[in-house]
């Protein structure tokens, strides 16, 4: 019997072998065959291997727990490559959300406020969310109104790059607010509205 044109691909690394059994590694007496341009149905393993050989492709077990196991006639290297490519794209889309914290006191002076405003703007422009809070020590809790005003002032000063995701709320001795970067569409609409206002 001549060597199969895909025999050089039969020896896969251990990781691939754990994922799928292919070609001679499939030990079942018969399998259910699926694939493009090949007869579909239940065949003895020797026949299924012969069909894969004729196509110059691999016999890949995709449902080992089925009775009989389901196999596809495909290019296994291409299959693994495309699978890894899809996984990589999915990981890229599921980008981790970075959250930075900016802390204020209830009576923060203008110099300190502007310094922290600059940092918050930098975080937002880098694509991070900003979890900003006012910490009340001891009797300073009586300045809750000032703390809320300070957070809302920050939201107003960053409205060109950020939107309020969570309004100021108390948690223990801290008042929190969360700012998130504006979506691209929001920035565009904001810019268009500004231009319209200038023209009118």
C-alpha positions in Angstrom: 0.0 0.0 0.0 1.3 3.4 -0.9 2.0 6.0 1.7 -0.9 8.5 2.1 -0.1 12.0 0.9 -1.0 13.2 4.3 1.2 10.7 6.2 3.8 13.4 7.0 1.1 15.2 8.9 0.1 12.1 10.9 2.5 12.8 13.7 1.1 15.8 15.6 2.4 17.3 18.8 1.0 15.9 22.0 -1.4 18.9 22.5 -3.0 18.2 19.1 -3.3 14.5 19.9 -5.2 15.4 23.1 -7.6 17.6 21.2 -8.5 15.2 18.3 -7.7 11.7 17.2 -6.7 11.6 13.6 -6.1 9.0 10.9 -4.5 5.7 12.3 -5.0 7.0 15.8 -8.7 6.4 15.5 -9.2 2.8 16.7 -13.0 2.3 16.3 -14.3 -0.5 14.0 -16.6 2.0 12.2 -17.2 5.7 12.1 -19.9 8.1 10.8 -18.3 10.1 8.1 -19.1 13.8 7.3 -17.4 16.3 5.1 -17.6 18.1 1.8 -17.3 16.2 -1.5 -17.2 12.8 0.3 -19.9 10.2 0.9 -21.6 10.7 4.2 -22.7 7.8 6.4 -21.4 5.0 8.5 -18.3 3.2 7.2 -15.7 0.7 8.4 -12.6 2.6 9.6 -10.5 1.2 6.8 -13.0 2.5 4.2 -13.1 5.9 5.9 -9.3 6.2 5.9 -9.3 5.2 2.2 -11.8 8.0 1.4 -9.6 10.5 3.3 -6.5 9.2 1.5 -8.1 9.6 -1.9 -8.9 13.2 -1.1 -5.4 13.9 0.2 -6.9 15.0 3.5 -7.1 13.8 7.1 -9.7 11.7 8.9 -10.4 13.7 12.1 -12.6 12.5 15.0 -14.8 15.4 16.0 -17.4 13.6 18.2 -15.7 10.7 20.0 -18.6 10.0 22.3 -21.2 9.5 19.6 -22.1 5.9 18.6 -20.4 5.4 16.2 -17.9 8.3 16.6 -18.3 11.1 14.0 -15.3 11.9 11.8 -14.7 14.6 9.2 -12.5 14.5 6.2 -10.6 17.8 6.4 -7.1 19.3 6.2 -6.2 19.0 9.9 -3.4 21.5 9.9 -5.6 24.1 8.3 -8.4 23.2 10.8 -6.1 23.7 13.8 -4.7 27.0 12.3 -8.2 28.5 11.8 -9.3 27.3 15.2 -6.4 29.1 16.9 -6.9 32.2 14.7 -10.6 32.3 15.8 -9.6 31.9 19.5 -7.0 34.7 19.1 -9.6 37.0 17.6 -12.0 36.3 20.4 -9.4 37.1 23.0 -8.6 40.3 21.2 -12.3 41.3 21.2 -12.7 40.5 24.9 -10.3 43.2 25.9 -9.9 43.6 29.6 -11.5 46.7 31.1 -8.9 48.7 33.0 -10.2 50.7 36.0 -8.1 53.4 37.6 -8.8 55.1 40.9 -8.6 58.8 41.7 -9.1 59.9 45.3 -10.2 63.2 46.7 -10.8 64.7 50.1 -14.1 66.6 50.7 -12.3 69.9 50.9 -9.7 69.4 48.1 -8.1 72.7 47.0 -8.0 73.9 43.4 -4.3 73.0 42.9 -4.8 69.3 44.1 -8.1 69.1 42.1 -6.5 70.2 38.8 -3.6 67.8 39.4 -6.0 64.9 39.8 -8.2 66.1 37.0 -5.2 65.9 34.7 -4.6 62.3 35.8 -8.2 61.3 35.4 -8.3 62.8 31.9 -5.1 60.9 31.0 -6.6 57.6 32.2 -9.8 58.2 30.2 -7.9 59.1 27.0 -5.9 55.9 27.4 -9.3 54.0 27.3 -9.5 53.2 31.0 -12.5 53.7 33.3 -12.0 56.0 36.3 -13.5 55.1 39.7 -13.2 58.3 41.6 -14.2 58.8 45.2 -14.2 61.2 48.1 -13.0 59.8 51.4 -14.6 61.2 54.5 -12.6 61.0 57.7 -14.3 61.4 61.1 -16.4 64.5 61.2 -15.8 65.4 57.6 -18.8 63.2 56.8 -20.9 66.4 57.3 -19.4 67.6 54.0 -21.2 65.0 51.9 -22.8 67.7 49.8 -19.4 69.2 49.0 -18.1 65.8 48.1 -20.9 65.2 45.7 -20.4 68.7 44.1 -16.7 67.9 43.7 -17.4 64.6 41.8 -20.0 66.2 39.6 -17.6 69.1 38.9 -15.1 66.4 37.7 -17.7 64.8 35.5 -18.5 68.2 33.9 -14.8 69.0 33.4 -14.3 65.6 31.6 -17.6 65.6 29.6 -15.6 66.1 26.3 -13.9 62.7 26.9 -16.0 60.8 29.5 -19.6 59.9 30.4 -20.9 59.1 33.9 -21.5 55.4 34.2 -22.4 55.5 37.9 -23.6 58.6 39.7 -22.1 59.6 43.1 -23.2 57.2 45.8 -22.1 56.5 49.4 -20.4 53.2 50.4 -19.4 53.4 54.0 -17.1 56.5 54.4 -16.6 56.9 50.7 -18.7 58.5 47.9 -18.0 56.8 44.6 -18.6 57.8 41.0 -17.5 55.9 37.8 -16.6 57.6 34.6 -16.2 55.7 31.3 -14.6 56.8 28.0 -17.1 58.2 25.5 -17.9 55.8 22.7 -16.4 56.8 19.3 -19.9 57.6 18.0 -20.7 59.8 21.0 -17.5 61.8 20.4 -18.4 62.2 16.7 -21.9 63.4 17.5 -20.6 65.7 20.2 -18.1 67.2 17.7 -20.8 67.6 15.0 -23.2 69.3 17.4 -20.5 71.7 18.5 -19.7 72.6 14.9 -23.4 73.1 14.2 -23.7 75.4 17.2 -20.7 77.5 16.1 -22.1 77.9 12.6 -25.5 79.0 13.8 
